[in-house]
Amino acid sequence: MAKEKVLIADDDKNICELLRLYLAKEGYETVLAYDGEAALAAFEREKPDLVLLDIMMPKMDGWEVCRRIRAAGSTPVIMLTAKGETFDKVLGLELGADDYVVKPFDAKEVVARIKAVLRRCVPAEAPSDGVIHYDGLSVDLTRYELKVNGKTVEAPPKELELLYYLASHPNRVFTRDQLLDEVWGFEYYGDSRTIDVHVKRLREKLENAGDQWSLKTVWGVGYKFEVKE
């Protein structure tokens, strides 16, 4: 089995080396980059399984690097920063970051976060057959069919597509605008509260369906399909 590869991007070489040592001890392959442009080039060249990304870097900041990584796919990103303001955390989530670690940090904690994010992201890609199964839940986009506890439940197409999209990316937080773009399409100019209405209706239909997952509100950010570890 190939080693999982982690790209460490930080302009502080001491931090990079410390994390490299801890990750190597845990069996990970590492790639180092000391500025944003180098990080993006390494990402495209090395195709890492996860990116540890500092925000304040020369040539290109972590926000822009994260934005470009997310535009390229669903590779998990953990942001590293000395900033702890709530605004920064929200911005990171809006850009698609999977986790957020504030400096100074314990390297062991970062390794634990990496393991947790990689566990969560194993099923992150949507199934190719258009069908998703969880405890008490089945979503079939080939037939546009929703089953809750084995019983077919009527649901409009957009509710099914929204549920399918969230459930295809378990434990990942999406903003309302991201969901509008992905489910309704970039040409949709409606109110983002449309998402709230659809989630409310879905929750009513999914009530008592299972205790291993739930449609969760992340206050101030958006929604996620939470699956218990």
ABEGO torsion letter per residue (X at the ends): XBBBBBBBBBABAAAAAAAAAAAAAAGBBBBBBABAAAAAAAAAAAGBABBBBBABBBGBBAAAAAAAAAAAEABBBBBBBABABAAAAAAAAAAGBABBBBOBBBAAAAAAAAAAAAAAAAAABBBAAGBBBBBGBBBBAAAGBBBBGGBBBBBBAAAAAAAAAAAABBGBBBBAAAAAAAAAEAABABBAAAAAAAAAAAAAAABGABAABBBBBBBGAEBBBBBBX
